[in-house]
Protein backbone atom coordinates (compact mmCIF):
# COMPACT_ATOMS: atom_id res chain seq x y z
CA UNK A 1 0.00 0.00 0.00
CA UNK A 2 1.32 3.39 -1.00
CA UNK A 3 1.70 5.80 1.89
CA UNK A 4 2.87 9.39 1.97
CA UNK A 5 3.21 11.00 5.37
CA UNK A 6 4.05 14.67 5.67
CA UNK A 7 5.47 16.35 8.75
CA UNK A 8 7.05 19.60 9.87
CA UNK A 9 4.16 22.02 9.65
CA UNK A 10 4.02 24.57 12.49
CA UNK A 11 3.20 28.18 13.23
CA UNK A 12 6.05 30.45 12.09
CA UNK A 13 6.53 34.20 11.94
CA UNK A 14 6.74 36.09 8.66
CA UNK A 15 10.29 35.97 7.35
CA UNK A 16 10.94 32.68 9.08
CA UNK A 17 12.03 29.31 7.74
CA UNK A 18 10.67 25.80 7.88
CA UNK A 19 11.49 22.39 6.46
CA UNK A 20 8.73 19.99 5.52
CA UNK A 21 9.30 16.27 5.11
CA UNK A 22 7.37 13.52 3.37
CA UNK A 23 8.06 9.88 4.14
CA UNK A 24 7.12 7.52 1.33
CA UNK A 25 6.45 3.79 1.42
CA UNK A 26 4.76 1.08 -0.60
CA UNK A 27 6.37 1.89 -3.94
CA UNK A 28 9.80 2.23 -5.50
CA UNK A 29 10.41 5.83 -4.49
CA UNK A 30 13.36 6.51 -6.75
CA UNK A 31 11.35 5.57 -9.85
CA UNK A 32 9.01 8.55 -9.57
CA UNK A 33 8.83 12.30 -9.85
CA UNK A 34 7.43 13.84 -6.67
CA UNK A 35 5.53 17.07 -6.06
CA UNK A 36 4.41 19.48 -3.39
CA UNK A 37 0.91 20.95 -3.74
CA UNK A 38 -0.66 23.38 -1.28
CA UNK A 39 -4.14 24.49 -0.33
CA UNK A 40 -4.82 27.69 1.55
CA UNK A 41 -7.68 27.49 4.06
CA UNK A 42 -10.99 27.31 2.20
CA UNK A 43 -9.28 27.70 -1.18
CA UNK A 44 -8.34 25.55 -4.15
CA UNK A 45 -5.24 23.56 -5.02
CA UNK A 46 -1.98 25.25 -6.01
CA UNK A 47 1.02 23.37 -7.36
CA UNK A 48 4.25 24.38 -5.62
CA UNK A 49 7.19 22.34 -6.88
CA UNK A 50 8.36 19.12 -8.46
CA UNK A 51 11.55 17.08 -8.41
CA UNK A 52 12.60 14.39 -10.85
CA UNK A 53 13.28 10.82 -9.77
CA UNK A 54 16.99 11.43 -9.32
CA UNK A 55 16.78 14.97 -8.00
CA UNK A 56 18.49 16.28 -11.10
CA UNK A 57 15.60 18.48 -12.21
CA UNK A 58 13.52 20.78 -10.06
CA UNK A 59 10.78 23.25 -10.90
CA UNK A 60 8.86 25.83 -8.89
CA UNK A 61 5.76 27.97 -9.04
CA UNK A 62 6.59 31.63 -9.55
CA UNK A 63 5.02 32.39 -6.16
CA UNK A 64 7.74 30.43 -4.33
CA UNK A 65 10.70 30.61 -6.70
CA UNK A 66 13.85 31.77 -4.95
CA UNK A 67 12.38 31.12 -1.50
CA UNK A 68 11.56 27.38 -1.49
CA UNK A 69 13.86 24.46 -2.30
CA UNK A 70 12.67 20.95 -3.04
CA UNK A 71 14.97 17.99 -2.47
CA UNK A 72 14.85 14.24 -1.95
CA UNK A 73 16.89 11.48 -0.33
CA UNK A 74 16.20 8.27 -2.20
CA UNK A 75 18.17 6.25 0.34
CA UNK A 76 15.60 7.33 2.96
CA UNK A 77 12.52 7.34 0.68
CA UNK A 78 11.97 10.93 1.69
CA UNK A 79 10.96 14.20 0.05
CA UNK A 80 11.64 17.64 1.51
CA UNK A 81 10.62 21.25 1.07
CA UNK A 82 12.84 23.94 2.56
CA UNK A 83 10.79 27.09 2.96
CA UNK A 84 12.57 30.41 3.57
CA UNK A 85 11.40 34.03 3.77
CA UNK A 86 7.91 32.85 4.59
CA UNK A 87 4.97 35.16 3.96
CA UNK A 88 1.45 35.19 5.34
CA UNK A 89 0.20 34.08 1.93
CA UNK A 90 2.21 30.85 2.30
CA UNK A 91 -0.24 29.73 4.99
CA UNK A 92 -1.69 26.46 3.69
CA UNK A 93 -1.98 22.73 4.02
CA UNK A 94 1.00 21.29 2.17
CA UNK A 95 0.56 17.95 0.43
CA UNK A 96 3.22 15.75 -1.06
CA UNK A 97 2.02 13.87 -4.09
CA UNK A 98 3.38 11.12 -6.29
CA UNK A 99 3.41 11.62 -10.02
CA UNK A 100 1.54 8.96 -11.96
CA UNK A 101 3.87 6.97 -14.21
CA UNK A 102 5.69 9.34 -16.55
CA UNK A 103 3.15 12.11 -16.32
CA UNK A 104 2.49 14.90 -13.86
CA UNK A 105 -0.93 13.91 -12.64
CA UNK A 106 -1.01 12.77 -9.03
CA UNK A 107 -2.12 9.26 -8.18
CA UNK A 108 -1.29 9.33 -4.47
CA UNK A 109 -1.41 12.15 -1.94
CA UNK A 110 -0.45 12.45 1.68
CA UNK A 111 -2.83 13.87 4.27
CA UNK A 112 -0.97 17.16 4.39
CA UNK A 113 0.87 19.21 6.98
CA UNK A 114 -0.37 22.65 8.01
CA UNK A 115 1.93 25.64 7.76
CA UNK A 116 0.68 28.83 9.39
CA UNK A 117 2.64 32.04 8.86
CA UNK A 118 1.53 34.59 11.40
CA UNK A 119 2.96 37.10 13.81
CA UNK B 1 0.77 29.61 -17.89
CA UNK B 2 -2.33 27.66 -18.86
CA UNK B 3 -5.43 28.85 -17.02
CA UNK B 4 -8.05 26.23 -16.20
CA UNK B 5 -11.63 27.43 -15.75
CA UNK B 6 -14.29 25.20 -14.22
CA UNK B 7 -18.03 25.68 -14.42
CA UNK B 8 -20.30 25.96 -12.65
CA UNK B 9 -18.76 26.99 -9.34
CA UNK B 10 -21.53 25.14 -7.52
CA UNK B 11 -23.82 22.45 -8.90
CA UNK B 12 -26.93 21.27 -7.06
CA UNK B 13 -28.15 17.83 -8.09
CA UNK B 14 -30.44 15.25 -6.52
CA UNK B 15 -29.17 11.77 -5.63
CA UNK B 16 -29.67 9.36 -8.50
CA UNK B 17 -29.48 12.09 -11.11
CA UNK B 18 -26.66 12.84 -13.55
CA UNK B 19 -24.08 15.54 -12.89
CA UNK B 20 -22.03 17.20 -15.62
CA UNK B 21 -19.01 19.31 -14.70
CA UNK B 22 -17.04 21.35 -17.20
CA UNK B 23 -13.41 22.41 -17.44
CA UNK B 24 -11.90 24.69 -20.06
CA UNK B 25 -8.21 25.32 -20.76
CA UNK B 26 -6.88 28.64 -22.02
CA UNK B 27 -4.93 26.74 -24.68
CA UNK B 28 -4.79 23.16 -25.84
CA UNK B 29 -3.64 20.58 -23.29
CA UNK B 30 -4.21 17.65 -25.64
CA UNK B 31 -5.56 14.82 -23.43
CA UNK B 32 -3.25 15.61 -20.50
CA UNK B 33 -6.09 16.40 -18.15
CA UNK B 34 -6.94 14.88 -14.78
CA UNK B 35 -9.93 15.13 -12.46
CA UNK B 36 -9.79 14.90 -8.67
CA UNK B 37 -12.41 14.57 -5.97
CA UNK B 38 -11.89 16.18 -2.58
CA UNK B 39 -14.10 15.66 0.45
CA UNK B 40 -13.92 17.86 3.57
CA UNK B 41 -10.85 17.12 5.66
CA UNK B 42 -9.41 14.73 3.08
CA UNK B 43 -6.70 14.85 0.47
CA UNK B 44 -7.72 14.95 -3.18
CA UNK B 45 -8.27 11.62 -4.90
CA UNK B 46 -7.44 10.96 -8.53
CA UNK B 47 -10.56 10.02 -10.52
CA UNK B 48 -9.63 10.40 -14.17
CA UNK B 49 -6.36 10.85 -16.05
CA UNK B 50 -5.62 11.17 -19.72
CA UNK B 51 -8.98 13.00 -19.93
CA UNK B 52 -10.99 9.75 -20.00
CA UNK B 53 -9.23 6.89 -18.17
CA UNK B 54 -10.57 6.00 -14.76
CA UNK B 55 -7.98 5.60 -12.03
CA UNK B 56 -7.70 2.36 -10.11
CA UNK B 57 -10.78 1.62 -8.02
CA UNK B 58 -12.92 4.43 -9.41
CA UNK B 59 -16.53 3.37 -10.06
CA UNK B 60 -17.82 3.21 -13.62
CA UNK B 61 -20.38 5.93 -12.93
CA UNK B 62 -17.52 8.42 -13.26
CA UNK B 63 -16.54 9.21 -16.84
CA UNK B 64 -14.39 11.84 -18.48
CA UNK B 65 -14.41 13.18 -22.00
CA UNK B 66 -12.90 15.88 -24.16
CA UNK B 67 -9.57 16.93 -25.60
CA UNK B 68 -7.82 20.13 -26.51
CA UNK B 69 -9.49 22.86 -24.49
CA UNK B 70 -12.91 21.48 -23.48
CA UNK B 71 -13.41 18.70 -20.96
CA UNK B 72 -16.31 17.15 -19.09
CA UNK B 73 -16.62 14.98 -16.00
CA UNK B 74 -19.91 13.10 -15.83
CA UNK B 75 -21.26 11.25 -12.83
CA UNK B 76 -24.07 9.12 -14.19
CA UNK B 77 -26.15 8.44 -11.07
CA UNK B 78 -25.13 10.41 -8.01
CA UNK B 79 -24.54 8.55 -4.79
CA UNK B 80 -24.44 10.26 -1.40
CA UNK B 81 -20.66 9.81 -1.22
CA UNK B 82 -20.16 11.75 -4.48
CA UNK B 83 -21.04 15.13 -3.02
CA UNK B 84 -17.68 16.86 -2.82
CA UNK B 85 -15.47 19.40 -4.59
CA UNK B 86 -14.04 18.42 -7.97
CA UNK B 87 -10.89 19.85 -9.55
CA UNK B 88 -9.51 19.53 -13.04
CA UNK B 89 -5.74 19.76 -13.63
CA UNK B 90 -3.64 20.05 -16.78
CA UNK B 91 -0.23 18.48 -17.04
CA UNK B 92 0.51 19.09 -20.69
CA UNK B 93 2.44 22.35 -20.39
CA UNK B 94 4.50 22.67 -17.25
CA UNK B 95 5.80 24.25 -15.20
CA UNK B 96 3.50 25.16 -13.81
CA UNK B 97 1.04 22.34 -13.49
CA UNK B 98 -2.30 24.16 -13.07
CA UNK B 99 -5.64 23.38 -11.46
CA UNK B 100 -9.11 24.74 -12.00
CA UNK B 101 -10.72 26.60 -9.14
CA UNK B 102 -13.05 23.70 -8.36
CA UNK B 103 -16.74 22.84 -8.66
CA UNK B 104 -18.67 22.14 -5.49
CA UNK B 105 -21.24 19.41 -6.05
CA UNK B 106 -23.99 19.70 -3.48
CA UNK B 107 -27.18 17.86 -2.69
CA UNK B 108 -30.32 19.44 -4.11
Interface residues (C-beta under 8 A of the other chain):
Chain A: X35 X44 X45 X46 X47 X50 X59 X60 X61 X62 X95 X100 X103 X104 X105 X106 X107 X108 X109 X110 X111 X112
Chain B: X32 X34 X36 X38 X42 X43 X44 X45 X46 X49 X55 X56 X87 X89 X91 X94 X95 X96 X97 X98 X99 X100 X101 X102
